[in-house]
Structure formats: structure tokens, C-alpha cells
Amino acid sequence: MNIRRYRPSDRGAVIGLFREFMWELAPPELAAQFQSYVERAIREELGRVEEYYFARDGQCFWVAGEDRIVGMAGIERHAPDAGELRRMAVEKAHRRKGMGRALLATA
């Protein structure tokens, strides 16, 4: 398993993983609300990771995988001593193998 800093070429894979992960969580009766949330998150954040995560010190976004991206996580800084874990997701077929733990340790 390889974990590395996000690159602009990762954009499509990160957005695809986010969409897939969010649809796993979406109750059918809230599909429209989830779709709206997903599109807003892509527009405001995941579609512009470089601006959102790399513009300030203490923030970063990582991706995980070998041949393709199957995991991701970001850290958003809120104060000198406080941050938020953001957008952590692992593709379903790669869960329960330590990837989430490794992403969290990296973050």
C-alpha cells in the first residue's frame, strides 16, 4: 500500500471515490439531498484540492493505493492546535486491511 500527497492528476479518481462512498451512506429517501451535498462538496472542495487543502500550512490531502487510488483523507486546519479529518474514505473492496488506519496515521 502506497500513501502519498494528492496530485492534480488524482482529481477524477478522488471525486469518483467520494461519489461511490457517499452513495453507500445515502438512505434512498434522502437521495436528492445527498446528491446536492455531494455536488456542493465537489464544487467547493474536492474539485479544487490544491486551493482548499494546500493553501495553508498544517493542511494536506493524501491518497492511497498501488495501481489506482482506493483511499483518501484530508486534514483541514482550524486553529494552531486544532484540525479536522476530512473526506476519509476507502473503497469497499479494500476495507478491513489496514488502509484506513494507515491513512489516519499519516494524517
Protein Blocks (a to p, Z undefined) as FASTA:
>chain_A
ZZddddfklmmmmmmmmmmmmmmmmcfklmmmmmmmmmmmmmmmmmmmmlmmmmpghiac
ddedjkbccbdcddddfbfkbccdehiacdfklgonommmmmmmmZZ
